[in-house]
Amino acid sequence: MGFSQDCRRCDRLAGFLDEVGAEHPEYHARPVASFGDEESRLLIVGLAPGMHGANRTGRPFTGDYAGSLLYGTLYKHGFASSPDPLGADGNANQDLRLVDCRIANAVRCLPPQNKPLPAEIKACNDYLADELAVLPRAVLALGTIAHQAVLASLRLRKADYAFSHGARHCLASDVTLFDSYHCSRYNTQTRRLTTEMFDSVVASIASHLGKV
């Protein structure tokens, strides 16, 4: 794949990471690579690294609440070897392995206020297209931006595949897109997304892939 952790395509994001890295020299503070086997049948697509999560640890959804919910749910349904994304030292759990699952982000760099600009999402889209080129059987989009980024990378019209929590879309080449609200602390605290709602989506994917 063409992704590099030295990518500096987006001036705003690269400059912001420089600032964060200077303030937190122990943080990863670089573009974050995907995690998991490239040929997995399930690809999960998030929004972007979190300030004190993936931006700190260098692994998607590792170090913040969203990751705890995500990895715990993946473990429950057989997609991860452990529910714990962090090790005892507070860094990424090096013993954790994904099972037939890979995790990526629509944007690989931490954006200010967790809000990437449309041009930044577009600039990062070919990295996601590389992920989808192996044609996973299922894609889980966490939120509207991830959903639209998947469609863009496959050159599909947004109008033909509307995002809604729990939706399932049959795409080209036997790929099924599953939608969920992002498993962020904000969404769970406001009850927009409950653990039961998120579990139901992942359970549907496990059933779709014949894991249950």
N, C-alpha and C positions, 0 to 999 in steps of 0.2 A: 504494500500500500504506500501511497505517496506522502502520508502524514509525517511531520517531523515536529518534535518538541521545541525546535528552534524556529518554528514558523513565526513570522512577524508581518503577515499580510495586512493586518489592520492597525494603522498607526495609533488609534485611540486605545485599543486593547493592549497593544504592546507597551505603550507608555504607562498605562495603568498597572500592568504587571511589574514593570520596572519599579514603580513607586511602592507597590505592595511588597516586592522582594527586598527593597531597601529598608522598609519598616519592619518586616518579619523575615530576616535572613534565613531562618530555619524552615520557612515554607517552601514548597515546590515552586510556586509562583511562575509557572510556565504553562504553555498549552498542555492539556491532559490527554494522554493516549487512551484508547479504548481498553477494556479489560475482558478477557475471555477468549476462547478459541474462535478464530476467524470463520470457521466453517460450521459454527453452531446453528441449530435450527431456529433458535429464538434470538432476536436482536432487540434489545431495549434501548430506546432513544430518549434521553432527557433533554433539558434545556441547555444548561451550561454549568461549569464547576461552581460550587459554592465557596464563599470567601474562606471559611474555616473548615470546610470539608475537603473536596477534591483539590482545591487550590492549595491546601496545606499538605495533604498526604500524597498527592500525585496519582490517586486512583479514583475513578468515577464513583460518586455517591458514598464516599468513605470519610467519616469524621463528623457528620451532622445527622440531624434527626431523620431526614429523608432517607439516608442510607440505612439507618437502623430498621426502618419500616420495610424498605425494599429488600434488603438481604434477609431479614427475618422471614418475609413472605416467600422469597425464592427458596430458602432452605425448607420451609414447610412443604413446598410442592416439588421438591427434588431437583431444583435448579442450582443449588449451592451446597457446598460441603459443610458449611457452618452458618449460623445466623449472625455471627459476630464479625462485622467488617474491620474492627479494630483489634489489635493485639494488646497485650498487657502493658506495653510501653506507650500506648496511645496513638501509635502509628498504624499503617495498614497491616492487617493480619496476613502475614506471609504464608500461612498454612491454608488460607481460604482459597478454594477452587470453585469456579463456576462449572456447572454440568450442562452441556448442550445449550449454553447461554452466553451471550456477549453483551456488554453494556457500553454505549457510546453517548455522546452528546451532540446536539445540533450545532452548538458553538463550543469550541475546544478551550477557549480562554475565559477567565473570569471577567464579566462585564461590570462596569460601575452600576450600583443599585440593582444588580442582577437583571439588567435590562439591555440586551444586545440590540444594536440598531439593525434595521432591515438589510443594509449593505453588508454588515458583518455576518449576518446569517447567510446571506448569499455567497460571501467570500469563502465561507467554511463548507459550503454545501457539497463540493466535489469530494471532500473527505468522507462524508456520509454516503455519497454515491458509490465510493469504493467499498464501503461496508456492505451495501446492498447488492453489489455486483455478484456476490456468491449466492444470491437468492435464498435467504433464509425462508423457512416455511411460515414463520410468524414474526411480526414486528409489533412491539408494544410501544406506543407513543405516549409519553407522559406530558400531557398538556397540548394546547393548541399550536404553539410554535414548533414543537417536535413533530406533531402531526403534519403540519404544513411543510416542514423541512423534508420529511420522508416523501411526500408527494412531489415536491420540487425535484428531488434527486432522481425520482423515477419519471420525471417529465409528465406528470399527471395533473389534470386541472383540479384546483382546490374546490371549485363549485360542484364537482361530481362526487366529492367525498367529504361531507360535512363532519366536523368534530363534535362528538358528544360522549360523555362518560359512559363506558360500557358498550359503545358501538363497535361493530365488526364490519370491515370492508374487504371484499375480495378484490385483490389487485391482479395485475398481470403475472403470468408465469407461476401460478399456484402460491402466491404470497398473500397471506391474510394479515391485514392491519387491525390491531386491537387498540382502542382508545381508553385512556384513563386520565382523570385529573392528576396533576402532579402530586407526588406523595410528600409535599413540603409540610413543614410544621404549621405554616399559616393555614393551609387547606384543611389540615386535620384539626387544628384548634378551633376553626370556625365551623367545623362539621360539614364543610363542603364535601370532604372525603373522609369516610370512616375507615377503620381498619377492615371492617367487614366488606365494605364496597371494594376496597383494593384487593382483598383476598379473593373476592368473587371473580374479578377480571383475570387474575393470575391462574386461578383454578380453571377458568374457561380455556386459557392457553394450554395448560397442562393436559386437559382433556382433548383439545384439538390436536396436540402432538402425540397423543396416545400414551401419556405418562401415567394415566389412572385407569 
